[in-house]
Amino acid sequence: MKTYSIGRDLGCDVVVNDTTDVVSRRHAVLNVGNTGKMTLTDLSSNGTYINGIKMSPNVAVPVSRKDSISFAHVATLDWDMIPKPKTWRTWLIIGLCLAAIAAIALWATTRPNPFGPRDKTRPTDTIALPDSTAVVDSIAADTLDRPVADTLKEQPAEKKHGKAKKQEQPEPQPETPTDTVKPQPRPIGV
């Protein structure tokens, strides 16, 4: 903690120029803590004012650099004469806190999940399709393994009056599977 004496005396840390002798030789004391908090104590007989309000004598009152401090309404405190506190300790504390938070976050993301692996898939809209096994089952299993040319064989010619006559037959069509599942009617208005 740093203490600054304020007054008319040349031995004070902050010297107030007053030729009327209204400001005391040792008028007030300003204490500045390591964190930057400040308190002002009035030691005068003519009073010290913070933002126009008179202080009680010998009582430490918290102040900030935004406050207007007047000594016996004759002189005001020039805050430029009070050095700003070194805040390296504050920044050190903030830096250590941020480093601790980063270390905890890193640890939390790299440790194994005790509840098992996470399912990283997101649900999507799906369309319900009819069961396709009915289509596969309706096709003869032996035709699945053979090429199409093997399944189309010529029929033997019919014999008419002793002569073999080739009868034209329509080109064979492969069986088309039919769906056994009928779609359900939709309700009106949906």
N, C-alpha and C positions, 0 to 999 in steps of 0.2 A: 504494500500500500504506500502510495506517495502522498505527502501532505504539503500543501501550498499555503503559506501565510500571505494575507492580503491586507495592506494598510498604507499609511502615509510614511512610515519609517523606511529608510533606505535599505535596511537589513531584511525587509520582507521579500518574498519570492515574486509577488506581484505588487509593484509600487503604484499607488494612486496619487496623482498630482492634485493636491488641494491646498490652496493658499489661505483658505478661510478657517482652517483647523476644525472643520465640522467632522471630517472623516478621522477616525481614531488612528493612532500610530500603528496599532495592531487591531484592525477592524474585524476581520473574519478569518476562518480557516476552512480551506477546501480539501477534503480527503477524497482521493481517487483510488479505487480498488483495482486489483489486477484484472478483473473482468470488465472494467470500464464504469462501474457504478460509482456515483459521486454523492457525497453529503457535504452540506455547508453548515457551519456553526458560527453564529453571531457572537462576537466578543466586544462589541462597541457599546457606547452610551447613547448614541444618536440613532441607532437602528439600521438594519439591513432589510431590504425588500425584495421578495421574489415575485415577479409578475405583478408588482404593485401592492402585494400583501406583506405586512410587516411580520418578520420572524420573531419568535420568542427567543430571548437571550439564552445562550449556553445550551441550546437544543440542536442536535444534528438533524437536518432536514434533507431528504433526498432531492437532488436537482439533476437537470440534464442540460446539454448544450443548447437546447431550444428555449430554455428559460432566460428571462431578462432579469438580471440581478443588479440592484441599485444600492449604493452605499450612502445612506443619509440623504437620499434624493439629490446628491451633488455629483456623483460619478457612477458610471455603470461598468460592469465587469467586461473586459475585452477577452472573449473566449479564445482568441488567437494566442494569447499569452499563456494559456494552459495547454501543454502538449497533450495530444491524444494518446491514450494508453496503448501500449504495445499489445496487439491482439494476436500475436503469433501463438499464444497458448490456446486461444479460442479456436483458431484455425487448426491447430494440432488436434484438439479434442474432436472437432468436426471431422477431420480427416480419419482419425482412428475409428470413429463411429461408422463412417461410410465404408471403411475397409472391413469392419466386422460384419456389416450388413451384406456386403458383397461375398464374403467368405461363407456366411450362412446360406445365401442363395445358391452359391456354387455347390456346397455340400448337399443341399436339399435336392438339386437337380441330378446329381451324379450317384446318389445312393440308390440301392435297389428298392423297388416298390414292395412293401410287405404284403400287399393285397393281391399280388400277381401282376401279370402284364396288363398294361392298359390297352383297351380296344381303341385303336386310332381311326377306325372307320367311322364315317358319319352316316347316319341314316339318310336314305334318299327315297324319293317317291318311286314305287315299283308298280308295275302293271302285272296283274294276275293273269297268267297265261293258262289255257287249258292243259291238262296233263298230256304230254306228248307220247307217253308210253303206249297209248291206245293206237296210235298211228304205226309205231314200230311193230307192235304185236300183230297187226292185221296183215303184214307182209310176210309171206312164207319165209321161214328161216333159211331154207336151202337156196332161195333166189338171191339172198343177200351176199352169199359168198361167190357166186358165179357171175361172169360177165353177162351183159344183156344179150349178146349174140347167142349164147348157149341156151338161153331160156326160150328163144323163138325158134322152134323146129318146124320143119314142113310136115304137114299131115300126109299120110299115104294117099295116093290117088284111088278113087273109087273105081271099081270095075263095073262097067255097064255093057251087057250083052257080050261079055267075054273080052272086051277090049278095055285096056287101061286108058282111062280118060282123066286127064288132069282137070280137076275142078278148081275154078278160081275161088279162092277164099279171100275174104276181107283180111286186110293186114291186121295181124294181132296187135291189140293195144295192151300195154302193161296195166295191171290192176292199179287203180287209184284208191288209195286208202280213204276211208271216210271217217270223219270224226264221230265218235259215239257220244260226245258231250254236247248237249244242246245249250245254247246261251239262254240265260235267265232273262225274262222280260223285265225292262226297266220300269219302275213306277213313274207315273205321269208327274211332271213338274220337277223331276230330278235331273 
